[in-house]
Amino acid sequence: MRYENFTDVEIEIVRTVERFAEEKVRPKVADYETNGTVPEELIAEMGALGLFGAAVPEEYGGLGLRLPVFAAVFEKLSAAWTTIAAYANSHATVAYAIATHGTEAQKRAYLPGLATGEHRGALCLTEPGSGSDLQSIRGTLRADADGYRLNASKTYVTNGARASLLLTLARHPAQDGETKPRFSLALVEKAFGGVQVTSAFHKMAFDLVDTMQIEMDDVAVPRANLLGGVEGAGFRQLMDSLEVGRIAIAISAVGLAANALSEARRYASERITFGVTIDHHQAIQLKLADMATKLVAARLMAMEAAWEKETGRRSDMIGAMAKMFASDMAVEIVQDAVRIHGGAGYIREYTVERLYREALLYTIGEGTNDINRLVIFRRMQGDYERDYLGLPG
């Protein structure tokens, strides 16, 4: 993979993460998955490497990675084990939201802890009755004399058990004359009274990444913990931050797909049928060629989204494209990897069986792919996006 326009220091960061992923993570994945053991020592080493501070500016103790470097790092992690990247994905989105939209006091209060992993961040967005329609959430943030009172039920919270800081979307009660609801993001410490993790969800994959239900019952939220200190800015702040989350999901899907292709190539070079290894059969060669092409296309689109987001221009269209395309291609690549393995691909001892179960999540997280298709269509109507697409007329 080429790292054009990366500095020598940035390239060394990527190489350091790659060595960690290949030397420390990959050899232990099978044991962790089989035993159902949370990799505490790997998580600690991620903290020591500064990976929890990937999206935290240097002045607050983080690595302050540019988005293309951030993407390259997360691909290396995901190519070794998607679970290890998932511990930091939503955490990085929370850190980005505070670094970009927070007040100076909020940055000083939370970013140093997020950088070291002392604070772990989680997104509390979805509610049991809302799904992809975040504007229908019922969680409320009601002003009182001391700040706000938060009442919300949040579901499918990734890293919800481990997180200490919950970036929570809620609506303000309607005021006279208002025609549109107002939403804000609140920085809710799990230590605040009234915050309770009530249940865990058991998933078809990513068993070692906790996914929780969190209830917030009359939680006292200080006025200083309203992100940015301005009521009603929550949706704008969230949409900007989710663009980073979608880049993280897209590049993680690329890492998973790269792992699947590597496993398929290795198996095809070892499995013998009709007197030759199966990579001598044209049918397998065609599959591997298609898989490689899809992988490169997905990586290029994910990196393009990172470069575009870094410019500060509106990048929700390319971000949605990258997340949708990379996750769809990951599913297709893993399916072909399983087919190349034949019956072995359905056996748990083979890596592709796990990757097959994991790939589907990337088509759902950070907005389902159909939601991202709607984002793409709506943005196609803009002049900048039409120019970006190179449409004539």
NULUM-186332 format. One record per atom (N, C-alpha, C): x, y, z. Coordinates in steps of 0.2 Angstrom, whole numbers, padded with zeros to 4 digits, always signed. Layout:
BEGIN
XYZ...
This chain:
BEGIN
+0004-0006+0000+0000+0000+0000+0004+0006+0000+0003+0011-0004+0007+0017-0005+0004+0022+0000+0009+0026+0003+0007+0032+0008+0009+0038+0005+0006+0040+0000+0008+0047-0004+0006+0052+0001+0011+0057+0001+0010+0063+0005+0010+0062+0013+0012+0056+0015+0013+0055+0022+0020+0057+0024+0021+0060+0030+0028+0061+0032+0032+0055+0034+0038+0056+0035+0042+0050+0038+0039+0048+0044+0037+0053+0049+0035+0051+0055+0028+0047+0055+0024+0050+0050+0017+0046+0049+0018+0039+0047+0023+0038+0042+0024+0031+0039+0026+0027+0045+0031+0030+0049+0033+0026+0055+0028+0024+0060+0023+0028+0061+0017+0027+0065+0013+0021+0062+0012+0021+0056+0008+0016+0052+0012+0009+0053+0019+0009+0052+0023+0003+0052+0023+0001+0059+0023+0005+0064+0023+0003+0071+0017-0001+0073+0011+0002+0071+0005-0001+0072+0004-0008+0068+0007-0008+0062+0007-0014+0058+0011-0020+0062+0017-0018+0065+0021-0023+0068+0017-0025+0075+0014-0021+0078+0010-0023+0084+0004-0028+0082+0001-0026+0076-0005-0030+0074-0002-0037+0072+0003-0037+0068+0005-0044+0066+0009-0048+0070+0013-0045+0075+0017-0048+0080+0014-0050+0086+0010-0045+0089+0007-0046+0095-0001-0048+0095-0004-0046+0090-0011-0047+0089-0013-0054+0086-0011-0054+0079-0013-0060+0075-0012-0067+0078-0006-0068+0081-0004-0074+0084-0009-0077+0089-0012-0072+0093-0016-0073+0098-0024-0073+0097-0026-0072+0091-0033-0071+0089-0037-0077+0091-0034-0083+0088-0038-0089+0089-0039-0091+0096-0034-0090+0100-0035-0092+0107-0040-0087+0111-0040-0081+0109-0045-0076+0112-0052-0078+0110-0053-0079+0104-0059-0081+0101-0062-0087+0104-0058-0092+0104-0060-0099+0106-0062-0099+0114-0058-0095+0118-0059-0095+0125-0063-0090+0127-0065-0085+0123-0070-0080+0124-0067-0075+0129-0060-0074+0129-0057-0070+0134-0056-0063+0131-0057-0058+0135-0056-0051+0133-0048-0049+0133-0045-0047+0128-0038-0046+0127-0036-0040+0131-0036-0041+0138-0034-0035+0142-0027-0032+0140-0022-0037+0140-0015-0035+0138-0014-0031+0132-0018-0033+0127-0018-0030+0120-0021-0023+0121-0027-0022+0124-0030-0016+0125-0025-0011+0129-0022-0014+0134-0017-0010+0138-0011-0007+0133-0009-0012+0128-0004-0010+0124-0006-0005+0119-0012-0006+0117-0015+0000+0112-0015+0006+0116-0016+0007+0122-0016+0013+0126-0009+0015+0126-0004+0011+0127+0003+0013+0128+0006+0015+0121+0003+0013+0115+0005+0015+0109+0001+0022+0107-0003+0024+0111-0007+0030+0110-0013+0029+0105-0015+0023+0104-0020+0022+0099-0027+0025+0101-0028+0025+0107-0035+0028+0110-0034+0036+0109-0029+0039+0107-0028+0046+0106-0027+0047+0099-0029+0043+0094-0028+0044+0087-0031+0050+0085-0037+0052+0087-0041+0058+0085-0041+0063+0090-0036+0063+0095-0035+0068+0100-0029+0072+0098-0030+0079+0097-0025+0083+0096-0019+0083+0100-0013+0084+0098-0007+0083+0102-0007+0088+0108-0009+0094+0107-0009+0098+0113-0013+0095+0119-0017+0090+0118-0021+0087+0123-0019+0080+0125-0013+0079+0122-0009+0072+0124-0011+0067+0119-0014+0068+0113-0015+0063+0108-0010+0063+0103-0011+0058+0098-0007+0058+0092-0009+0063+0087-0015+0065+0087-0017+0070+0082-0016+0068+0075-0018+0062+0074-0017+0059+0067-0021+0063+0062-0018+0065+0056-0023+0067+0050-0027+0061+0048-0033+0062+0045-0038+0057+0044-0035+0052+0039-0031+0053+0034-0028+0048+0030-0024+0043+0034-0020+0046+0039-0015+0042+0043-0020+0038+0048-0025+0041+0051-0029+0038+0055-0032+0031+0051-0034+0032+0045-0037+0027+0041-0032+0021+0040-0026+0023+0038-0021+0018+0037-0019+0014+0043-0019+0017+0049-0018+0014+0055-0024+0009+0057-0030+0011+0056-0036+0007+0057-0036+0001+0052-0034+0002+0046-0034-0004+0042-0029-0009+0044-0023-0007+0047-0018-0012+0049-0021-0016+0055-0024-0012+0060-0027-0016+0065-0033-0021+0063-0037-0019+0059-0043-0023+0057-0040-0029+0053-0035-0028+0049-0032-0033+0045-0030-0039+0049-0028-0037+0055-0025-0043+0060-0031-0045+0064-0036-0041+0067-0041-0043+0071-0046-0037+0071-0052-0038+0068-0057-0033+0068-0059-0031+0075-0059-0035+0080-0061-0034+0087-0057-0029+0090-0050-0029+0089-0046-0024+0092-0047-0017+0089-0049-0017+0083-0050-0010+0080-0057-0007+0083-0062-0012+0084-0068-0010+0087-0068-0007+0094-0063-0009+0097-0062-0006+0104-0061+0002+0104-0058+0004+0098-0056+0011+0097-0060+0015+0092-0064+0012+0088-0068+0015+0083-0073+0021+0086-0078+0019+0090-0083+0024+0092-0079+0028+0097-0074+0026+0101-0070+0030+0105-0067+0036+0101-0065+0034+0095-0062+0040+0091-0067+0045+0089-0073+0042+0088-0078+0047+0085-0080+0052+0091-0080+0049+0097-0082+0053+0103-0076+0059+0104-0070+0056+0103-0064+0061+0104-0064+0066+0099-0066+0064+0092-0066+0069+0087-0072+0074+0088-0077+0072+0091-0083+0077+0092-0081+0082+0097-0078+0080+0102-0076+0085+0108-0070+0089+0105-0065+0086+0101-0060+0090+0099-0062+0095+0094-0067+0094+0090-0070+0098+0085-0075+0103+0087-0079+0101+0091-0085+0105+0093-0086+0107+0100-0081+0104+0104-0082+0105+0112-0079+0112+0113-0081+0114+0119-0078+0121+0122-0071+0119+0124-0067+0124+0126-0060+0123+0128-0060+0120+0135-0065+0121+0139-0066+0118+0145-0067+0110+0145-0071+0109+0140-0073+0102+0138-0067+0098+0136-0063+0101+0131-0057+0098+0129-0052+0097+0134-0051+0102+0139-0046+0101+0144-0049+0095+0149-0055+0095+0150-0058+0090+0155-0058+0083+0152-0059+0082+0146-0060+0075+0143-0054+0072+0139-0052+0077+0134-0047+0074+0129-0041+0071+0132-0037+0073+0137-0032+0070+0140-0033+0063+0142-0039+0062+0145-0041+0055+0148-0043+0051+0142-0046+0053+0137-0048+0049+0131-0041+0047+0127-0036+0052+0127-0030+0050+0124-0026+0044+0127-0027+0043+0133-0023+0038+0137-0027+0032+0137-0034+0032+0136-0038+0027+0138-0041+0027+0145-0039+0031+0149-0042+0032+0156-0049+0033+0155-0051+0038+0151-0058+0038+0149-0059+0034+0142-0064+0030+0142-0066+0027+0136-0073+0030+0134-0073+0031+0127-0079+0035+0125-0084+0030+0121-0091+0031+0122-0096+0027+0118-0101+0032+0115-0104+0030+0110-0109+0034+0107-0116+0031+0109-0120+0036+0112-0127+0034+0114-0132+0037+0109-0134+0034+0104-0138+0037+0099-0145+0034+0098-0144+0027+0096-0150+0023+0095-0155+0022+0101-0161+0022+0100-0166+0020+0105-0170+0014+0103-0173+0011+0107-0177+0005+0105-0182+0006+0100-0185+0012+0100-0190+0013+0095-0188+0017+0089-0182+0019+0088-0180+0024+0083-0176+0020+0077-0171+0016+0079-0167+0013+0073-0163+0018+0070-0164+0018+0063-0160+0023+0059-0163+0030+0059-0169+0031+0061-0172+0037+0061-0171+0041+0068-0165+0044+0068-0163+0047+0074-0167+0053+0076-0170+0056+0071-0175+0062+0073-0181+0060+0077-0182+0053+0077-0188+0051+0081-0186+0049+0088-0180+0050+0090-0179+0048+0097-0183+0052+0102-0184+0048+0108-0188+0051+0113-0185+0054+0119-0178+0052+0119-0174+0054+0125-0174+0062+0125-0175+0064+0132-0176+0072+0132-0171+0075+0137-0169+0081+0135-0164+0085+0139-0168+0091+0141-0170+0091+0148-0174+0096+0150-0170+0101+0154-0170+0108+0153-0167+0112+0157-0170+0113+0164-0166+0114+0169-0168+0116+0175-0163+0121+0178-0164+0123+0184-0160+0128+0187-0152+0127+0187-0151+0120+0188-0144+0118+0189-0141+0116+0182-0144+0115+0177-0142+0112+0171-0147+0109+0167-0147+0102+0166-0152+0099+0163-0153+0092+0166-0159+0089+0165-0161+0083+0167-0162+0078+0161-0158+0073+0161-0158+0069+0155-0162+0062+0156-0167+0061+0152-0171+0054+0152-0170+0051+0146-0167+0045+0145-0167+0042+0139-0165+0035+0140-0167+0031+0135-0166+0024+0135-0162+0022+0128-0155+0020+0129-0151+0020+0123-0149+0012+0122-0149+0010+0116-0148+0003+0114-0143+0002+0109-0140-0004+0109-0134-0006+0104-0128-0001+0105-0127+0000+0112-0121+0005+0113-0115+0000+0113-0111+0002+0108-0104-0002+0107-0099+0000+0113-0096-0004+0116-0091-0003+0121-0095+0000+0127-0102-0001+0128-0105+0003+0133-0104+0000+0140-0101-0006+0141-0099-0008+0147-0093-0005+0150-0088-0004+0145-0082-0002+0147-0081+0006+0147-0086+0009+0143-0085+0017+0142-0087+0020+0149-0083+0025+0150-0084+0030+0156-0087+0036+0154-0087+0038+0147-0090+0044+0145-0094+0043+0139-0101+0045+0139-0106+0043+0135-0108+0049+0131-0107+0050+0125-0109+0055+0120-0116+0054+0118-0121+0058+0121-0128+0056+0121-0132+0061+0117-0136+0058+0112-0140+0063+0108-0147+0063+0112-0150+0069+0113-0156+0069+0116-0160+0076+0113-0166+0076+0113-0170+0081+0111-0172+0086+0117-0173+0092+0115-0176+0097+0120-0183+0097+0120-0187+0098+0125-0194+0099+0125-0196+0105+0120-0201+0104+0116-0203+0109+0112-0205+0115+0115-0204+0121+0112-0206+0127+0115-0211+0130+0111-0215+0135+0113-0220+0138+0110-0217+0141+0103-0221+0139+0098-0219+0142+0091-0214+0138+0087-0211+0133+0091-0206+0129+0087-0209+0124+0082-0206+0124+0076-0209+0120+0071-0204+0114+0070-0198+0114+0072-0193+0109+0072-0190+0107+0078-0189+0100+0080-0186+0099+0086-0179+0101+0086-0177+0102+0092-0170+0104+0094-0166+0098+0097-0160+0096+0095-0157+0091+0098-0150+0093+0100-0147+0090+0105-0141+0092+0108-0137+0086+0110-0130+0086+0110-0126+0081+0112-0124+0082+0119-0125+0078+0124-0123+0079+0130-0117+0074+0132-0112+0077+0136-0106+0073+0138-0108+0070+0145-0110+0064+0145-0113+0061+0151-0108+0056+0154-0105+0057+0160-0101+0053+0163-0105+0047+0166-0103+0041+0165-0106+0035+0168-0107+0036+0176-0102+0039+0179-0103+0040+0186-0108+0045+0188-0111+0048+0184-0117+0053+0186-0123+0048+0188-0126+0050+0193-0132+0046+0196-0137+0046+0191-0140+0040+0191-0146+0038+0186-0144+0035+0180-0137+0034+0179-0135+0030+0173-0134+0023+0175-0137+0018+0171-0137+0011+0173-0136+0007+0166-0131+0003+0166-0131-0002+0161-0135-0008+0163-0141-0009+0159-0146-0014+0161-0145-0021+0158-0142-0021+0152-0142-0028+0148-0137-0028+0143-0135-0034+0141-0130-0035+0136-0133-0039+0130-0131-0037+0124-0134-0041+0118-0128-0046+0116-0131-0052+0114-0126-0057+0112-0127-0058+0104-0121-0057+0101-0121-0056+0094-0119-0062+0090-0120-0062+0083-0117-0067+0079-0110-0067+0078-0107-0061+0080-0099-0060+0079-0098-0055+0084-0091-0053+0085-0089-0048+0089-0091-0049+0096-0091-0056+0099-0093-0057+0105-0089-0054+0111-0082-0052+0109-0078-0049+0114-0079-0041+0114-0083-0038+0110-0084-0031+0110-0091-0031+0113-0092-0028+0119-0098-0027+0122-0103-0022+0119-0109-0025+0118-0115-0020+0115-0120-0020+0121-0122-0014+0123-0126-0014+0129-0132-0010+0128-0137-0011+0133-0143-0006+0134-0141-0002+0140-0142+0005+0139-0140+0009+0144-0147+0014+0146-0149+0014+0152-0154+0018+0154-0152+0024+0158-0155+0030+0156-0153+0036+0159-0159+0039+0162-0160+0039+0169-0166+0040+0172-0165+0047+0177-0167+0052+0174-0167+0059+0178-0160+0060+0180-0155+0060+0175-0148+0061+0176-0147+0068+0176-0144+0071+0181-0142+0078+0182-0136+0079+0177-0136+0083+0172-0131+0085+0167-0129+0092+0168-0123+0093+0170-0121+0101+0171-0122+0104+0164-0123+0111+0165-0124+0115+0159-0117+0115+0155-0112+0114+0158-0105+0114+0155-0104+0108+0151-0108+0103+0152-0107+0096+0148-0112+0096+0142-0115+0101+0140-0118+0102+0133-0113+0103+0128-0112+0098+0123-0106+0099+0119-0106+0105+0115-0101+0109+0115-0101+0116+0112-0104+0121+0116-0108+0119+0121-0111+0125+0125-0117+0128+0122-0119+0125+0116-0125+0129+0113-0131+0124+0112-0137+0125+0114-0142+0121+0113-0144+0120+0105-0146+0115+0103-0149+0114+0097-0144+0112+0091-0138+0112+0093-0132+0110+0088-0131+0103+0087-0134+0099+0091-0132+0092+0091-0132+0088+0085-0137+0089+0081-0137+0085+0074-0132+0087+0070-0130+0094+0069-0125+0096+0065-0118+0093+0068-0117+0093+0074-0111+0091+0077-0111+0083+0076-0116+0080+0076-0116+0072+0076-0115+0070+0068-0118+0074+0064-0117+0072+0057-0110+0073+0055-0107+0078+0057-0100+0079+0056-0095+0074+0059-0097+0072+0065-0093+0067+0068-0094+0060+0065-0100+0059+0063-0101+0052+0060-0098+0051+0053-0096+0056+0050-0092+0056+0044-0085+0052+0046-0082+0054+0051-0076+0051+0054-0078+0044+0055-0083+0043+0059-0085+0036+0060-0086+0031+0054-0089+0034+0049-0090+0030+0043-0083+0029+0039-0079+0033+0040-0072+0032+0037-0069+0026+0041-0070+0026+0048-0067+0021+0052-0070+0014+0050-0077+0014+0049-0080+0008+0047-0078+0006+0040-0077+0010+0036-0076+0008+0029-0069+0005+0029-0064+0009+0032-0057+0006+0032-0056+0000+0036-0060-0001+0041-0060-0007+0045-0063-0013+0041-0068-0012+0037-0071-0017+0032-0065-0019+0027-0061-0014+0025-0056-0015+0020-0051-0020+0023-0049-0018+0030-0044-0023+0033-0047-0030+0034-0053-0031+0035-0056-0037+0036-0056-0041+0029-0057-0037+0024-0057-0040+0017-0050-0042+0015-0045-0038+0017-0038-0040+0015-0036-0046+0019-0039-0047+0025-0037-0053+0029-0040-0059+0025-0047-0058+0023-0050-0064+0020-0046-0066+0013-0044-0061+0009-0041-0062+0003-0034-0066+0005-0031-0063+0010-0024-0067+0012-0025-0074+0013-0031-0075+0017-0032-0082+0019-0034-0086+0013-0038-0083+0008-0040-0087+0002-0034-0089-0002-0029-0084-0003-0023-0085-0007-0019-0091-0004-0018-0090+0003-0014-0095+0006-0017-0102+0005-0024-0103+0007-0027-0109+0006-0027-0112-0001-0028-0108-0006-0028-0110-0013-0021-0112-0015-0016-0110-0012-0009-0112-0013-0007-0118-0010-0011-0121-0005-0009-0127-0002-0014-0133-0003-0020-0131-0005-0025-0136-0006-0024-0140-0012-0024-0146-0013-0023-0150-0019-0029-0153-0021-0031-0152-0027-0036-0156-0030-0034-0158-0037-0036-0164-0040-0034-0166-0046-0026-0166-0048-0022-0167-0043-0015-0167-0043-0012-0160-0043-0015-0155-0042-0012-0148-0042-0015-0144-0036-0012-0139-0034-0015-0134-0029-0021-0130-0033-0026-0129-0029-0032-0126-0033-0031-0119-0036-0025-0116-0034-0024-0109-0037-0022-0110-0044-0021-0117-0047-0019-0118-0054-0026-0119-0058-0031-0119-0054-0038-0120-0058-0040-0113-0060-0042-0112-0066-0045-0105-0068-0050-0102-0064-0055-0107-0062-0061-0104-0058-0058-0101-0052-0053-0103-0049-0051-0100-0043-0047-0094-0044-0043-0094-0050-0039-0088-0052-0044-0082-0053-0050-0084-0056-0054-0078-0058-0057-0075-0052-0059-0080-0047-0062-0077-0040-0056-0073-0037-0050-0075-0036-0045-0071-0033-0044-0065-0036-0044-0065-0043-0043-0058-0047-0049-0053-0045-0055-0056-0045-0060-0051-0043-0060-0049-0036-0058-0053-0032-0057-0051-0025-0052-0046-0024-0046-0047-0027-0041-0042-0027-0043-0035-0029-0047-0035-0035-0049-0029-0038-0054-0025-0033-0059-0029-0030-0063-0026-0026-0060-0023-0020-0055-0026-0017-0051-0024-0012-0048-0017-0013-0044-0017-0019-0041-0011-0020-0046-0005-0021-0051-0006-0025-0056-0001-0026-0059+0001-0019-0061-0003-0015-0063-0001-0008-0058+0003-0004-0052+0001-0004-0047+0005-0001-0046+0012-0004-0046+0012-0010-0045+0019-0013-0051+0023-0012-0057+0021-0011-0063+0025-0010-0063+0027-0002-0061+0022+0002-0060+0024+0009-0055+0029+0010-0049+0029+0007-0044+0034+0008-0046+0040+0004-0050+0040-0001-0052+0046-0004-0057+0050+0001-0061+0046+0004-0065+0049+0009-0061+0053+0015-0056+0049+0017-0052+0052+0022-0048+0059+0020-0046+0059+0013-0042+0064+0011-0047+0070+0010-0053+0069+0007-0058+0074+0006-0061+0077+0013-0062+0073+0018-0064+0075+0024-0059+0080+0028-0052+0078+0026-0047+0082+0029-0047+0089+0026-0049+0090+0020-0049+0097+0017-0054+0101+0021-0059+0099+0024-0064+0103+0028-0070+0104+0023-0069+0102+0017-0075+0102+0013-0081+0097+0015-0087+0099+0013-0092+0094+0014-0091+0087+0011-0091+0082+0015-0089+0076+0013-0093+0070+0015-0100+0072+0016-0104+0067+0018-0106+0062+0012-0106+0064+0006-0107+0060+0001-0102+0055+0000-0096+0057-0001-0090+0052-0002-0089+0048+0004-0091+0050+0010-0090+0046+0016-0095+0041+0016-0102+0042+0014-0107+0037+0014-0105+0032+0008-0103+0035+0003-0100+0030-0003-0095+0025+0000-0090+0028+0003-0085+0024+0005-0087+0018+0010-0091+0020+0015-0094+0016+0020-0098+0010+0017-0103+0012+0012-0107+0008+0009-0103+0003+0004-0099+0006+0000-0095+0002-0005-0090-0003-0001-0086-0001+0003-0081-0005+0007-0085-0011+0010-0090-0009+0014-0093-0015+0018-0097-0020+0013-0100-0017+0008-0103-0022+0003-0097-0026-0001-0092-0023-0002-0086-0027-0005-0083-0032+0000-0083-0030+0006-0080-0035+0011-0084-0041+0011-0091-0040+0011-0096-0046+0011-0094-0050+0005-0094-0047-0001-0093-0051-0007-0086-0055-0006-0081-0051-0004-0074-0054-0004-0074-0060+0001-0077-0059+0007-0077-0065+0012-0081-0071+0009-0087-0069+0006-0091-0075+0003-0087-0079-0002-0083-0076-0006-0078-0079-0011-0073-0083-0007-0070-0080-0002-0065-0083+0002-0068-0090+0005-0074-0090+0008-0077-0096+0010-0078-0101+0005-0080-0099-0001-0081-0103-0007-0075-0106-0009-0069-0103-0009-0063-0105-0011-0061-0111-0006-0062-0110+0001-0061-0115+0006-0065-0121+0005-0071-0120+0002-0075-0126+0001-0078-0127+0008-0079-0134+0009-0082-0136+0016-0078-0133+0022-0072-0132+0021-0067-0130+0026-0069-0123+0028-0072-0119+0024-0074-0112+0025-0080-0112+0030-0083-0117+0031-0089-0117+0036-0087-0120+0043-0080-0121+0044-0078-0124+0050-0075-0119+0054-0076-0118+0060-0074-0113+0065-0066-0113+0065-0063-0118+0064-0056-0118+0065-0052-0113+0059-0056-0112+0054-0053-0108+0049-0056-0100+0050-0051-0096+0049-0052-0089+0050-0058-0086+0046-0059-0088+0040-0064-0085+0035-0071-0087+0038-0072-0092+0042-0079-0093+0045-0080-0087+0049-0076-0085+0054-0077-0079+0058-0078-0073+0054-0073-0072+0049-0074-0066+0045-0080-0065+0041-0083-0071+0039-0090-0071+0036-0095-0068+0041-0095-0070+0047-0100-0068+0052-0099-0060+0054-0092-0058+0054-0091-0051+0056-0093-0046+0050-0092-0048+0044-0092-0044+0038-0099-0040+0038-0104-0044+0040-0111-0041+0040-0112-0035+0044-0109-0035+0050-0109-0029+0054-0108-0022+0051-0103-0022+0046-0100-0016+0043-0106-0013+0038-0110-0018+0036-0116-0015+0032-0121-0012+0036-0121-0013+0043-0126-0010+0047-0124-0004+0051-0118-0005+0054-0115+0000+0059-0114+0007+0055-0115+0012+0059-0114+0019+0057-0119+0021+0051-0125+0019+0052-0130+0020+0047-0130+0014+0042-0136+0011+0041-0136+0005+0037-0134+0007+0030-0132+0002+0026-0130+0004+0019-0136+0008+0015-0142+0006+0016-0148+0009+0013-0148+0016+0015-0147+0018+0021-0147+0024+0024-0142+0028+0020-0136+0025+0020-0130+0029+0016-0132+0030+0009-0136+0025+0006-0138+0027-0001-0142+0033-0002-0147+0034+0003-0151+0040+0003-0147+0046+0004-0142+0046+0009-0137+0051+0009-0134+0053+0003-0132+0048-0001-0128+0049-0007-0133+0053-0012-0139+0050-0013-0144+0053-0017-0145+0060-0016-0147+0061-0010-0148+0068-0008-0143+0073-0009-0137+0071-0008-0131+0075-0009-0129+0076-0016-0131+0071-0020-0130+0072-0028-0134+0078-0031-0138+0081-0027-0142+0087-0030-0138+0093-0029-0133+0093-0025-0129+0099-0024-0124+0101-0029-0122+0107-0030-0118+0109-0036-0111+0106-0035-0108+0107-0028-0102+0104-0027-0101+0097-0028-0106+0093-0026-0106+0086-0027-0107+0084-0035-0111+0088-0038-0111+0086-0046-0104+0088-0049-0101+0093-0047-0094+0094-0049-0089+0088-0047-0090+0086-0041-0086+0081-0038-0087+0075-0043-0093+0073-0044-0094+0067-0048-0092+0068-0056-0091+0074-0058-0089+0076-0065-0095+0075-0070-0101+0077-0067-0107+0076-0072-0107+0082-0077-0108+0080-0083-0108+0086-0088-0115+0089-0088-0115+0095-0091-0121+0099-0092-0124+0103-0086
